[in-house]
Amino acid sequence: MSQIPDNTPIIVGVGQASERRDGANYTALSPMDLAGNALAAAIKDSGEDVATHIDTIAAIRQFEISSEIAVAPFGKSNNPPRSIGHRVGANPERAILEITGGQGPQKLVGELAQEIADGKSDMAAIAGSEAISTMLMHLKSGDKPNAPKADWSEEISGDLEDRGYGLEGQFDRALLKNGFTGPVTGYALFDNARRHKLGVHVADYQAQIGALFAPFTDVAAANPHAASPKSLTSDTIATMSDKNRMISHPYLRHMVSRDQVNQGAAIILCSARKARELDIAENKWVYIHAVTCAKEASIMGRSDLSACASAVNVVQEAFNIAGQGVDDDSPLTMRDMCYLDLYSCFSFPVFTIMEAFNLRHDDKRGLTLTGGLPYFGGAGNNYSSHAIVEAVIRARRDPKAFAWVGANGGAMSKYACGIYSTRPTRWDIGRYNLMADTQRSFEVAEEYDGEAIVESYTIAPNKRGAVASIIARTADDMRVAAMINQDASDVMQHLSDDQAIGRSVSISHLGKGVHNFIF
């Protein structure tokens, strides 16, 4: 270790905090309290009192501050990174509020590690949290936003580098106007397109999702921080019931990310020089072998709704980078990874990585370190912080082993991944790669009348029954979004019977970008 260059970035502390509303020690913590507790746990994990040495804190946005239309009903901090730091006695020179997206924690590990390698920082922390379960409890109990019993508002002085929401080009307005309500309907489109490409019937595809996710539930059941620590059988996951209703075809409730969580996680990085100065034990040091990330085109601009090439490229590039400086400098592969966490908000991101790197759902290594977003919990933009914490813990227990973490934002819109090990590595070759964004392959027909071929679809129940939404390809090779409600029972039947994709539909523009369709 004495030969490790002083500017080598390492992870020296990780921590998590959580509470469940049915737990004996539930205290209804605010998001900032949960994040502060997680950072305190990371400081304790480092083995030294490092709080006053942290020069940079990057905070992950909670859902209530992740878009212009998001609402924080019980208030919010005006400066989340400094609110979190204040709870542990840290007053960093630099405070960052990262953009929206689940790629954020993993991307920040690479960015801040590079800052350390370049001598611009000595010690940095990443922290984030969600307290959605507690927020909903207050709302359901009659605690009114305009006169709340809970008050999570904070005013704290100090500079803030607010990077904005970062949602530009992520979601097409045409989708929002035609029944698509957010990521869940976007992912449903992807999985239905993939299912059609494979020639798999809906029920059989749901059974595949059940087989994929059942082992995840076993991991969640053993995780003390899991929001739903309960093992489920593949049949339970794949069978519709009162407790497993349809969310957005083909997804049932047990197949989608669980957002009602109270969870926080934090990561502390520093230079090897700083670790030596603070006498941080070498058995705490975990090296960052690669971090890569890239942005995909918007849903309607993608070349293939059944795949995500940018995510695959990001992962392959991480293996290429991590192989440099290791043994014979040959590229690493997924086979070299001893521990894996595939981002699992829905099945599609998991299937995408599995197919590209020849993984099976019953891989003996397991595909999650936490239990996955539907079972451990989808802690908003901060989930991958928890995965990185678990990767660091595994790496420390198993010296020289590699751990891989995938992180995903939006509707497979932004992908990042990282590779970790106690095996030393140098940072003079560039281990953080912010790769080029994927460009659009298709343009959108905002106002269209005529025939088109269905590429994918979903059916989303709502209070009025259900809305069916499609993406279709026009004769002049543009994409158009359209929808129909449950009153069109014959159209709904065609969709439910899996007779839609590849068929011609007649699309009518109803005004302001809203389209109707019939077979």
N, C-alpha and C positions, 0 to 999 in steps of 0.2 A: 504493500500500500504506500510505502514511503516514496516509491518511484512514480506514483500517479501525479501528473502535472497539477499545479496549484489551481488552475482555472477549470479543472474538470467538474462539470455539474453532476451532483448526486442527489438522490432523495434520502433524507435522514429522519423524517418524521411523518407518520400518517395517523389519522384518527377519524372515528365516526361517532355520531350521536343520534339517538332515535328514541321515540316513545310511541306507544300505541294507546289509543283511547281506552282500551280494555285492560291496560296494564296496571299493576299495583302501584307503580311509582309515577303515574301520569300527572304532569303538572301544567299542561297546555302551554308549552313554550312557544315563543314567537319565532319566526324564521331566523332573525338575527341571533337569538339566544341559542338555537340549535346549531347554527354555523359557528358561533363563538365557542360552544362546548366541544364541537368537533375540532376546532383549531387548538383548544386547550389540550385535548387528547393527543393531537399530533405533537404538540410541544413536549408533553410528558413522554410520548413514545420516543422522542429523540434522545432522551436520557439527560438532557441539560436544559437549563432555563434560557431559552434562546429568544424569547419574545422581543426583547429590546434590540436584538440584532437583525430583525426582519426589516429590510429596507423597501420591500415591495409586497403589497397584498393585492391579489386579483380576486374579485368576487364574481360568482356566477349568478346571473339573474334568476330570481324566482319567477314563477308563472305570472304573478300579479304585476310584474314590471317588464314583461317580455314583448309587449307590442303597444302601439298607440291606443288601442281600444281596451287593453287590459285594465282591470280595476283592482285596487287594493282596498277592500272594504273597511279594514281596520287600521289603515295608515301604513306608512312605509318609511324607511330610512332615506334621508336625502343623500347619503353617502355610504352605501352598504359596506365597501371594504374597510372604511375607517370605523364603522359601527362594530364590525366583527373584530377588528384589531383592538379597539378600546376595551373589549371584554377580556382580553388576555394581557393588557398592558403594552400593546404594540402601537407605535406611532410611526408608520413607515414614511419614507420620503416620497414614495410613489403609490398611488391608489388607483386601481383599474376596475372599471365595471365592464365586463366582457359582453360581446354581442349575444343575441339569443341563439340557442341551439345546443343540442346534446353533444356536439363535437367540441364544445368550449373547453371543458377541463383537460381533455387530452391534447388539444391544440396548444393550450396555455403551458402545459408541461414542456413541450418542445420550444415554444417561444421564450419562456423564462429561462430554460436551460441554456439556450443560445445567448441570452443576455449575460448569464453568468460566465459562459465560456469566453465571451467577448470582453469581460472585465467591467461590464456596466452595472452589475449587481453582485452582492455577496450572498444574500439570503432572501428568498422569496417564498411566499405562501399563496396557495390557491384554496378558496373556501366557498362553500355554497350550501344551500338547504332548501327544503320545502316544508311548510306546515299547513298543507291544504286540508288534511283531515281535521285539524283543530279549527281552522277557519270555517269549514262547513259545519262543525259542531256549534260554533257561536251563531252562525246564521240560522241554523235550524232551531236553536233554543230561543230565538226571538231577539237576539242581540243585534240591534239595528246599526247599520253603517253610519247613519247620521247622528247617532247618540250611543256609541258602543260602550259596553262594559270592558271589552278588550280594546286596548290602544297600543298599536304597534308602530306608531309614528315616532320618528327620532330626528333630531337636528344635531348634526355634528360638524364642526368646522374642519377645514383642510381642503387641499386641492383634490380634484377628482378627474381622472381621465375616463370620461363617459364615451364609450365607443359606439353608442347608438344601438338600434335593434338589429341591424344587419339582415333585414328581411328582403331587401331589394332583389327582384328577379326570382324569388323562391316559389311563389304560388301565383298561378295565373288568375287574373280577375274573372276570366270566362268561366272558370270552375266554380268560383264563389257565387256567380250569378245563376248557376245551373245545378244547384243542389249539393255541391261538395262543401262540407262543413269544416274541413280541416284535415290533419294528417291521417286520421283513421280511415276516411273515405279514399284518400290518395293511396294508402297502402292496400286497401281492399281492391282498388283498380289494378295495382301491380300483381297481387297474388292471383286475381282472376285471369289476368293476361298470362301469367306464368302457368297456371293450371291448364288453360286452353292449349298453350304450346305443348304441354306434356301429354295432352289428351286424357286428363283425369277428371272423373265426375266429381261434382261438388262434395257428396258425402265421403267419397274416398279421399279427397283432398283434405277435408276436415279431419279425417282419421289420421292422415299423415302429420297434420299439425299437432294432434293429440299425442302421437308417438314422439314427436320432436320435443314437446314441452313437458311431458310427464317427468322426465329426469330433472328438469329445472325445478319442479316443485319440491323434489326431494332435497335439493340443495337449499332452497328457501326454508324448508321445514327445520333445517339444522342451523340456520343463521339467526343469531339473537337480534339482529337489526332488521329482519324481514318484516314487512307490513302484513303479509299473509303466510305465516309459517305453518303450512299445511300441505301434506302430500296429496296429490290428486292422480287418479288413474288416467290413462290415455282416453278411455271411454267417457269418463266424466268430463274431460276437456272438450271432447268432440261431439257430445250429445246435447241437443237443446233441451232445456228444462226451465222451470220457473226461476232458478238461480243462475241459469246459463242462457240468457236470452240472446237473440240476434242483435248485434250492434251495428254492423254494416257488412252485408253479404260479401265474403263467406265467413266473416268473423263472428264467433260467439263471445260472450263476456269473458270466459276464462282464457281467451286467446289474445287479449289486448292489454296494453300497458295499464298498470294500476296507478292512478294519479292521487288517490286519497292516502297520502303518506305524511309522516312527520319524521324527516330524516335529514341529517347533515353529514358532510364529509370534508376533510381538509388534507392537504399535502404540503410538506415543507421541503424546499430544495435549497441547496447551498453549494458553494465551491468546496473542493477538497481542502484548499487552504483554510477556509473558514471553519470547516469541520475539525481540522487539526487544532486551530486556535481555540476553539470552544471545547476541545477534548471529547468530541462526540465519538462514541465507541465505533470501531470499524465494522462490527457486526450489524450496525444499523445502516451502513452504506449500501444503497442500491443504485446501479448505473442505468442510464437511459441510453439504450443502444440505437434507437431510431424513433423518430416521430415524423409522420407524414400526414398531409391533409389536402383536400381539394374540394371544390364546389361543383355540383352537378347542374345541368340545365334545369329549367322549371319543368314541371310534369308534362305539360303539353308540348314542350320543345324537345323532349328526349327522343333519341333515335329508336329506342325499344322499351316499351312499357313493361316488358317481362324481365328486364335485366338492369344492371347498374354498373356499367363498365368503369366509371370513375372510382367507385369504391374498391373494385378489384385491383385497379391500377395503384391505388393508394397502398393497399396491403402488400402488393408485390414489390413496390418501391421500398417499403420499410424493410422487407426481407433482404433486398439488395444492399441497402445501406448497412444493416446490422451485421451482414456477413463480412464487411470490411474490418480488418484488424482482429478477426477471430480465427484462430488456427491457420488454415491454409487460405484465408481470404475468399473462400467460396461462398456464394450466396446462401443464406439460410432459407429454410422452407418451413411450411406449417408443421411438417413432421418433426422439426427440431424444437418446437414449442412444447414445453411440458405442461403449461397451464394456459387456458384459453378463456376469454370472456367475449363471446359474440353478442353484439348489441341486439337486443331482443324485444324492442317495443312492440313489434308484430313479427309474424313468421317470415315475412319476405326478406328483411335484412339478414336473418340467420341463413335462410336457404341460399341467398346470393353468395355469401362467403363459403358456405358448405360446398356448393356446386363447383365454384372456381378452384377450390383447394382440396377437393376430394375427401371431404369430411363426411362421416356418417352420424346419424342422430344418436347412435349408441356408442360413439367414440369413448373408449375407456378413460380418457382424460377428462371427459365432461366438456360441455360447451359453455358453461357459465361458472363464474367464481362466486357470485352473490345469490343466485336463484332466479335472476332475470327480471325484467321490468314488470311482467304481469303478476309476479309472485313475491319477489323481494320488494319490488315497488319501483315505479317510474318517478324518481325524485326530480321531476322536471328536467331542466337543462343540466342538472348536477349528477345524474345517475353514474356517468363514467368515472366521476371522482371516487365513488364507492368501489367500482371495479378496479381502479388503479390501487386503491388502498389494499384490496384483497390480493392483487398481483404482487405488491411489495411484500406483504406478509408471507406469501408462498415462496417468493424468491429468497427471503431471509432463511426460511426453514430448509430450503433445498439449494445449497450453494452451487453456483455455476449453472443452474437450470434457467431456462428462458420462460418468461411469461408474456403473453400477447393480449392486448386489450383493443377492441374496436369501439369506436364512438361515432354516433350518428345524429345528425340534426335535421329537423324539418321532415319532409317526406322524402327521405333518402337524398336530401338536398346538399348536405355537407358531411363529409366523412373524414375521420381522422383515426389513426391507430398508433400504438406505441409498443415497444419491446423493452423488457426489463430483465435485469439479472444482477446477481452479486459479482458476476464475472467482470473485471475491469475493462473499460474501453476508453479510447482517446476521442477527443472532440475537435481535432484539428482537420478533420476531413468533411465536416458538415453533416451532422446527423439529424438536423431538422430541415425538412423540405416542404415548403408551402407550394404545392404543385399548381400548375396552370388550371384555370377553370375550364370546364367542359362547355363548348359552344352549342347553341341551339341547332337542332337538325330540322325542325319544322316551325312554321309560323302558324298563328292562330286566326281562324276566320271568326271575327267578332260578330258579324251579321251575315247569316247564310240561309238560303232557301234552296233545297234540292236534295239529291241522293248522296248518301255517304255509307261507308262500310264501318261497322262497329269494331273497334279495337279492344275495348274493355268496358266494364260496367260495374256498378254496385247498387244495392238496394238498402236504403237506410230508413228504419222505422222512425216515425216522429209522432207527435200528439194527434195529428190528423190522419194517421195511417202509415204511409210510407212514401218515399220519393225514390224513384229509380233514375240514376244518372249514367250517362255514357260519354265516352270519348270516341269519336269516329273520324275517319279519313275521307276527305273529299276527293273528287276526281282530279282536281288540280293540285293534289298532294299537300293540302293544308289540314290542320286539325280543327275540329269543332266540338264543343261540349253542348249537351242537350239533356233535358229531363222530362219526366212524366210523373203524375201522381197516381195514387192507388185507384182512382176512379177508372183508369184504363186497365181493367182487369185482364184483358186478353194480352196486352203488352207485358204486364207484370208476369203472367204465366209463362210467356216465352222466355223471359229472363230467368225466372225461378227454375225452369226446366233445362237451363243451360243451352238454349237454342239461339243465343244472341250474337256472340262473337263471330265475326266473319260474314254476317248477314248484312244485306242492304237495308237501310232505313230511309224514310223520307223525313227531312228536317225542315221545320218552319220557324222563321224568326218572328218572335212575338213582340219585339221592341226592347231597347236598352240592353241588348246582348243576351236576352233570355231566349232559349230555343226549346221547341217541343219536338218530339219524334214519334213516329209510328212505323210499324213493320209493313 
